[in-house]
Amino acid sequence: MIDWLSFLLVLVAALVSACVVVSAYALGIRLLTVSGRTPIVTPAEFTDAITIVSPAEIRQAEKRAAKAARKSPLSEGQKRAALVGAWACFAVSALAVLVGVYLIIGEHLFKIFS
């Protein structure tokens, strides 16, 4: 016999937690960009890669990011607040993931070590 109410509860909890993690991370990236610290990730080179980014293209992307950071109409205080907000969003996202992992395996680990 399937307990459909419990199944529905797990489904809703999974959807809500996924939305919280993705939204907090996306808002954190947006605030990080607004603060003038555009995250530039150099692509890894794989042997079977379809597109290989040249060092010149990487330099151009870094120049565009630096130019966008200089053009920002925000004051230094606003940039600092956006940076703090970004890190707060990343912390919320990480905390949501850690709570989910604890809910999945926490009880089992507690029983093993007790």
C-alpha positions as CSV (number, residue, x, y, z in Angstrom):
1,M,0.0,0.0,0.0
2,I,1.4,3.4,-1.0
3,D,1.0,6.3,1.3
4,W,0.1,8.9,-1.3
5,L,0.1,11.8,1.2
6,S,3.7,11.1,2.1
7,F,4.6,10.8,-1.5
8,L,3.0,14.2,-2.3
9,L,4.8,15.7,0.7
10,V,8.2,14.5,-0.6
11,L,7.4,15.7,-4.1
12,V,6.5,19.2,-2.9
13,A,9.5,19.4,-0.6
14,A,11.8,18.4,-3.4
15,L,10.3,20.9,-5.8
16,V,10.5,23.8,-3.3
17,S,14.0,23.0,-2.2
18,A,15.2,22.8,-5.9
19,C,13.6,26.2,-6.5
20,V,15.3,27.6,-3.5
21,V,18.7,26.3,-4.4
22,V,18.5,27.4,-8.0
23,S,17.0,30.8,-7.3
24,A,19.4,31.6,-4.5
25,Y,22.4,30.7,-6.7
26,A,21.1,32.6,-9.7
27,L,20.5,35.7,-7.6
28,G,23.9,35.3,-6.1
29,I,25.5,35.3,-9.5
30,R,23.5,38.3,-10.6
31,L,24.5,40.3,-7.5
32,L,28.1,39.2,-7.9
33,T,28.0,40.6,-11.5
34,V,26.3,43.8,-10.3
35,S,29.0,44.3,-7.7
36,G,31.6,44.4,-10.5
37,R,33.1,41.0,-9.9
38,T,32.0,39.2,-13.0
39,P,32.8,35.5,-12.6
40,I,35.0,34.5,-15.5
41,V,35.6,30.8,-15.8
42,T,38.2,29.7,-18.3
43,P,36.9,26.7,-20.2
44,A,38.6,23.4,-19.7
45,E,40.2,22.0,-22.8
46,F,39.0,18.5,-23.6
47,T,40.5,16.3,-26.3
48,D,37.1,15.8,-27.9
49,A,35.8,19.4,-27.5
50,I,33.8,20.8,-30.3
51,T,34.8,24.4,-29.6
52,I,38.2,25.4,-28.3
53,V,38.5,28.9,-26.8
54,S,41.7,30.5,-27.7
55,P,43.8,32.6,-25.2
56,A,43.0,35.7,-27.2
57,E,39.2,35.1,-26.8
58,I,39.7,34.6,-23.1
59,R,41.6,37.9,-22.9
60,Q,38.8,39.6,-24.8
61,A,36.2,38.3,-22.3
62,E,38.3,39.5,-19.4
63,K,38.6,43.0,-21.0
64,R,34.8,43.1,-21.6
65,A,34.2,42.2,-17.9
66,A,36.7,44.8,-16.7
67,K,35.1,47.5,-18.9
68,A,31.6,46.6,-17.6
69,A,32.9,46.8,-14.1
70,R,34.3,50.3,-14.7
71,K,31.0,51.5,-16.3
72,S,28.9,50.5,-13.3
73,P,26.7,53.4,-12.0
74,L,26.7,52.0,-8.5
75,S,28.6,53.6,-5.7
76,E,31.3,51.7,-3.8
77,G,28.9,51.1,-0.9
78,Q,26.2,49.7,-3.2
79,K,28.8,47.4,-4.8
80,R,29.9,46.2,-1.4
81,A,26.2,45.6,-0.4
82,A,25.7,43.6,-3.6
83,L,28.8,41.6,-2.9
84,V,27.6,40.8,0.6
85,G,24.2,39.9,-0.8
86,A,25.8,37.6,-3.3
87,W,27.7,35.7,-0.7
88,A,24.5,35.5,1.5
89,C,22.7,34.0,-1.5
90,F,25.5,31.5,-2.0
91,A,25.3,30.6,1.7
92,V,21.6,30.0,1.6
93,S,22.0,27.8,-1.5
94,A,24.8,25.8,0.2
95,L,22.8,25.5,3.5
96,A,19.8,24.2,1.6
97,V,21.9,21.6,0.0
98,L,23.5,20.6,3.3
99,V,20.1,20.3,5.0
100,G,18.9,18.1,2.2
101,V,21.9,15.8,2.5
102,Y,21.4,15.7,6.3
103,L,17.7,14.8,5.8
104,I,18.7,12.0,3.4
105,I,21.6,10.4,5.3
106,G,21.8,12.2,8.7
107,E,19.7,9.8,10.6
108,H,21.6,6.8,9.3
109,L,24.9,8.3,10.2
110,F,23.7,9.2,13.6
111,K,22.6,5.6,14.2
112,I,25.9,4.2,12.9
113,F,28.1,6.4,15.2
114,S,25.8,6.0,18.3
